[in-house]
Amino acid sequence: MTERLLPTPSHTIGPFYGHALPFPGGEQVAPPGHPDTITVHGYVSDGAGSPVPDALLDFWQAAPNGSLAGAPGSMRRDPSTGGFLGRDGVGFTGFGRVGTDADGHWALRTLPPGNAGLPYLGVCVFARGLTHHLFTRAYLTDGADPLLDSLPADRRATLIAAKGPDRTYRFDIRLQGEGETVFLEFQ
């Protein structure tokens, strides 16, 4: 007879993300129909290269004009229930939240960031087995940058999204192992 092992906290962290944190339209940072919309997408994989189907990604970025203020009040709530109604469809928040699908894929529709230096999105990764979230960046172009310049070429490449057709960028996140994404530590 096999002994049944109980899950540890690190085993139970990931499945809860899909329950309460995602919100409708979390992947739609750009106002609908905006002509400058870009799509950033990719896959989250574990150390064995298998998809992570229950990861949650938070994105922060500067507005196209470089502002970091976002648009206060752009997230609407139902006045009677307090439930989430969605974005107002006009304001640019600079924030998105996206879960991965069964294949570990995610997609974010946003506007090109206008931060000083190279354009990038700040990414925070929550996933099963992680007791602490991970921070990284998705650069939309390569070039001179203090963070990128501090890394060897193979590690640098894990932070640069590949430009695709039709205003798309692909940014894959590998949680560990060969080709592991560079993760940042903030103090």
C-alpha positions in Angstrom: 0.0 0.0 0.0 1.3 3.4 -1.0 1.4 6.2 1.6 -0.6 9.3 0.5 1.5 12.5 0.8 -0.2 15.7 1.7 0.5 18.8 -0.5 2.9 21.4 0.9 2.2 25.1 0.7 4.4 25.4 -2.4 2.2 22.7 -4.1 -1.0 24.6 -3.4 0.0 28.2 -4.3 -0.6 28.1 -8.1 -4.1 26.7 -8.4 -5.6 29.6 -6.3 -4.5 32.3 -8.7 -7.1 31.4 -11.3 -9.9 31.7 -8.8 -9.9 35.3 -7.6 -7.2 37.4 -9.1 -7.9 37.5 -12.9 -10.5 40.0 -14.0 -12.4 40.4 -17.3 -10.4 42.3 -19.9 -7.1 42.0 -17.9 -5.3 41.3 -21.1 -6.7 44.4 -22.8 -4.5 47.3 -21.7 -5.0 49.3 -24.9 -8.4 50.9 -25.4 -10.4 48.9 -27.9 -9.7 49.8 -31.5 -6.7 51.9 -30.8 -4.6 52.1 -34.0 -1.2 51.7 -32.2 -2.1 48.5 -30.3 0.6 45.9 -30.1 0.2 42.3 -29.0 2.8 40.8 -26.7 2.5 37.0 -26.2 4.4 33.9 -25.2 4.5 30.8 -23.2 5.4 30.0 -19.6 7.3 26.8 -19.1 8.9 25.0 -16.2 12.4 23.6 -15.9 11.6 20.5 -18.0 10.2 22.7 -20.8 6.6 21.7 -20.0 3.9 24.3 -20.2 2.7 25.9 -16.9 -1.1 26.1 -17.4 -1.9 28.0 -14.3 0.5 30.9 -14.1 -0.6 34.4 -13.7 1.3 37.4 -15.1 1.1 41.0 -14.0 2.3 43.7 -16.4 3.3 47.3 -15.7 4.5 49.8 -18.3 4.8 53.5 -19.1 2.2 55.1 -21.3 3.2 55.9 -24.9 4.0 59.5 -23.7 6.3 58.2 -20.9 3.9 58.8 -18.1 3.7 56.3 -15.2 0.5 57.7 -13.7 -2.0 55.4 -15.4 -5.6 56.4 -15.6 -7.2 56.5 -12.1 -10.8 55.4 -12.2 -10.4 53.4 -15.5 -11.4 50.2 -13.7 -15.1 50.2 -13.1 -17.2 48.5 -10.4 -20.9 47.7 -10.3 -22.3 50.2 -7.8 -24.9 47.7 -6.5 -22.8 44.6 -6.1 -19.3 46.0 -6.0 -18.3 43.5 -8.7 -15.9 44.2 -11.5 -17.5 45.7 -14.6 -14.4 46.1 -16.7 -12.2 48.8 -17.9 -13.8 52.1 -19.1 -12.5 51.5 -22.6 -10.9 54.9 -22.8 -8.1 55.4 -20.2 -4.7 53.7 -20.4 -3.9 52.1 -17.1 -0.4 50.8 -17.9 -1.5 47.6 -16.0 -2.6 44.2 -17.2 -3.1 40.8 -15.6 -3.2 37.6 -17.7 -3.4 33.9 -16.9 -1.9 31.2 -19.0 -4.1 28.7 -20.9 -3.8 24.9 -20.9 -0.7 25.2 -23.2 1.0 27.8 -21.0 0.2 30.6 -23.6 -0.7 34.1 -22.7 -1.4 37.3 -24.7 -1.5 41.0 -23.8 -2.8 43.8 -26.0 -1.3 47.1 -25.1 0.3 50.3 -26.5 4.0 50.7 -27.1 5.7 51.8 -23.8 7.2 55.3 -24.0 9.7 55.0 -21.1 13.1 56.6 -21.3 15.7 54.3 -22.9 14.7 51.0 -24.5 10.9 50.2 -24.4 10.0 47.4 -22.0 7.2 45.9 -20.0 7.7 45.1 -16.3 6.5 41.5 -15.7 5.6 39.8 -12.4 5.2 36.0 -12.5 3.1 34.0 -10.1 3.0 30.2 -10.6 2.5 26.9 -8.8 5.6 25.9 -6.8 6.7 29.5 -6.4 6.4 30.7 -2.8 7.5 34.2 -4.0 6.6 35.9 -7.2 9.4 36.6 -9.8 10.1 39.9 -11.6 11.5 40.3 -15.1 11.3 42.6 -18.0 10.2 42.1 -21.6 12.2 44.5 -23.8 10.6 45.2 -27.2 13.9 46.0 -28.8 17.6 45.4 -28.2 20.2 48.1 -27.7 22.2 49.9 -25.1 20.7 49.5 -21.6 22.4 49.2 -18.2 20.6 46.0 -17.2 21.0 44.3 -20.6 24.6 45.5 -20.9 25.4 43.8 -17.5 24.4 40.3 -18.8 26.2 37.8 -21.0 24.7 37.5 -24.5 22.8 34.2 -23.9 21.3 35.6 -20.7 20.5 38.9 -22.3 18.5 37.2 -25.0 16.0 35.9 -22.4 14.8 39.5 -21.8 14.2 40.5 -25.4 10.9 39.9 -27.1 11.1 38.7 -30.7 9.3 41.0 -33.1 6.8 39.2 -35.3 4.4 40.2 -38.0 1.4 42.5 -37.6 2.6 44.4 -34.5 3.3 41.3 -32.4 6.1 40.4 -30.1 6.9 37.0 -28.6 8.3 36.8 -25.0 8.6 33.3 -23.5 9.3 32.8 -19.8 11.3 29.8 -18.7 11.1 29.4 -14.9 14.3 27.4 -14.5 16.8 25.2 -16.4 18.5 25.7 -19.7 17.4 29.1 -21.2 16.0 30.3 -17.8 14.6 33.8 -18.0 16.6 36.4 -16.1 14.7 37.3 -13.0 15.3 40.5 -11.1 15.7 41.2 -7.4 14.4 44.4 -5.9 15.6 45.5 -2.5 
